[in-house]
């Protein structure tokens, strides 16, 4: 007679509603139905459900799962080998992350400041010291820089994540929109965004007077690393931001933009 939908839901740790949805979209149709029309699942159906849940756990969308399972050139062993490879890579990544977090915990306990390389391991593709590295080269001997290092050393991963989200999801999006709208770099909208950029550096990293901000803007177009970062958001954004920063500095400081916030 096979297994009822309730039994299968219990075996697999999913809801009955999920199984109904899989049936409706053709991803997992029960092999038979009872005389009363109730779903009945065979052992082969359970095997397919197991593969579905494997792929879902690995982050595959349902349409890709269906394509993988219905590939006529793939057999169950091929699916298992693919899943084993992906899971092994994920385990390796998680083990590296665990080690990085443990190093961060130990460093915080001992009062040791993490290096940029160590932070990079914790935060993935986001380098929280991207701007500060160049600032250290230029102004590393100043008291303002020393204060900034003490400030960022106390930041948690949640702090860095919030900084990244604030920049990427909000400020970058709005700045790219102003650029695409054709507003000049010297327009009030562009200069206001440049000022917001400066204020965020002051809030999160270090004191950034207009002279320093102008130097950073120049770095965005002369250092390929920073240029690539902004160009990936919107073509032309690096130069546009530099020009908006210069215009904003002139607006606030006149000769060279030397006023501080």
N, C-alpha and C positions, 0 to 999 in steps of 0.2 A: 504493500500500500504506500510505501514511502514515508517521508517525514512531513508533518504539517508546518505551516508557515510559522506558527508559534514555537515549535520545537527548533526549527532552524535558527530563528532569531535568538533563542536561548543558547544554542551551540556557539553561534558566531559572535554574540555580544553586540548585535545590532537590533534596531527596532523593526517591528512588523511593517511599519510605514516605509522604512528603507527598502525592504524586500519587495513590497508592492510597487515602489517607484522603479526599482531595477526591472521588474517584470513589465511595467508599462512602457519603458524606453527600449525594451528588447535586450537589455544587458544580461539578465538572468531570468529566463522563463522556466518555470517548473516543468519537469518532464511529463507529468500527468496531472489529472484532476480527479477528484472523487466523483461519485455519481451525483452528489449534491453541488458539484462545481467548485469545491474547495481545492486550493493548490496542494500538490503533493510533490516533494522534492526527492530525487534519487541521489545515490552516492556521487554520481558524476556531476550533479548540480552542486553538491557541496564542495567538490574539488574546484569547480569554476568559481564559486563564491570565495573560496580561500584565495585564489589568484587575484580576484577583484579586490579583496581587502588588502592584499599585499601591495598592489599598485596604488590603491588609494592612500595607504599609509606613507608611501613614497612620494605622494603629492601629485600623482597623475590625474588629470581631469577625466571625467567619465567617458567622454567621446574617444580619448586616446586609449583608455583601458579597453573599450570595445574593439578598437582597431587592432590592438595588440593581441587580444584573445581570439579574434576571428581571423587572424593572419593564417592563410592556408599553408604557408611554408614554415610555420613555427610549431614545435611540439612542446609538450609539457616540460621536458627537460630544458629546452631553450628558454622557456619562461623562468624556470628556477635559476638557471645560470645568470640570466639578466638581473633577476631580483637579488641574487647573491652578490653580484658585482656592485650594484647600487648600494645595498646595505653595508657591504664591507667599506666602501668609500665613505658612507655616512658615519660608520663607527670610527674610522680613522679621524674624520673631521671632528667628531664629538670628543674623542680622546685628546686631540690637540687643544680644543677649546677648554676642556677640563683642566689640562695642565697650565694653560695660560691664565685661567681664572685663579687657580691655586697660587701661581706666582704673584698675581695681583693681590690676593688676600695676604700672602706672606709679606709682600712689600709694604702694604698698608699697615699691617700689624707692627712691622719693624720701623716704620717711618721712612721707608726708602722710596724715592721717586722713580717711577718706571721710565725706561728709555722709550723714545718714539717707536723703536722696533717692537718692543714688548707690548706697547699700547696697540700697535697695528694688529698684532695677533689676537688681541681681545676684541677689537672693534671692527674686524673685517676690512672692507675696502675704505672705511672712513678713517683718515689720519687726523686726529685732533690737533696735532702739532704742525700741520702743513704751513700755516702762516707764521707761527712762532719760530720755526727754524730759521727763516730768513731774517726775522726781526732780531734773533739772537746774534746772527752774524753782524748785523749793522749796529745794534744797540745793546748788545749783551752785557756791557760793563755798566749800564746805568741802573740807578735805584728803581726806576719805573719797571725795568725788565725783571729785576729781582722780585718785586712785588707780584708781578704777573705769574712767575714761576710758583710762588707760594700759593697763589690763588688756584691755579689749575691743578696743583698737586693734590688738592683736597677733593677734586671732582670724582664722583662715582661714575660707573658705567651708565647709570640712568641719566646723570647730568649730560654726559657726552651724547647720549641718544637724543635727549631733548634739544641740544644744540644742533645736532645734525638735522633733526626733523624741522626745527624752526627755520633753518637755512634752506634746505632742499624743498620742503613741501610748501613753504610760504614765500619767503623773500625771493628765491630764485624764480619761482613761478611768476610772481608779479613783475619782476624786472624783465624777464623774457617777454611777457605780455606787452609791456611798454615799448620794448624794442620792436616787436613785431607790428605794433600799431603805428610805427613810423614816427614816434615822437623824438625830437632831437635830444642828444645827450645833455644839452644845456637847458632843456625844458624843466619847469618846476617839478613835474612828476619824476623825471629821471634823477634830478638833484636830490629830491626828497628820499628816493630809494638809496642813493649814495650815502646820504646822511644817516639813514637807518642802518646801513651796512657798517658805517664807522661807529655808531652808537652800540651796535651789537658786539663789535670787537672790544670796545671799552667795557661793556657789561660782563663779557665772558672771559676775555683773555688779558688785555693789558691796556693801559692808557694810550689812546691813539689820537694825538692832536692832528690837525689838518695836514701839517707838513709830513708826518709819518704816513697818514692815509694816502697822500699823493704818491709817496714812494712805493707804497704797496700797489697802488693802481698801475704804476709803471712796470712793476714786477709782473703783473698779470699778463702783460703783452710781450715781455722780454724773456720770461722763463717759460719754456715749452710745457713744463708740468702744469703750471697754473693756467696757461692759455688753453691747454687741452681740456682741463676741468670745466672751464666756463663755456668753451665752444661745444662741449658735449651737451650742455643745457640748451643752447641756441646759437646757431652760427652768427659770428660777429659780436657775441656778448662780451668777450674779454676786452676788446677795444672800446666798445660802448661804455662798459663800466669804468674803464680808465678815464675816458673823456668826461663822464658824469661826475666822477670823483674830483677831477681837476676843476670843473665848473662849480661844484659845490664848495670846494675849498676857496675859490675866488669869491664866491658869494658871501662866505662867512669871514674870510680873512683879507680879502683884497690882494695885497702883495705877497703871493706865495702861500696864502692860506695858513698862517701860522697860529691862529687862535686855537685854543683847546676848548673842549666841551665844558 
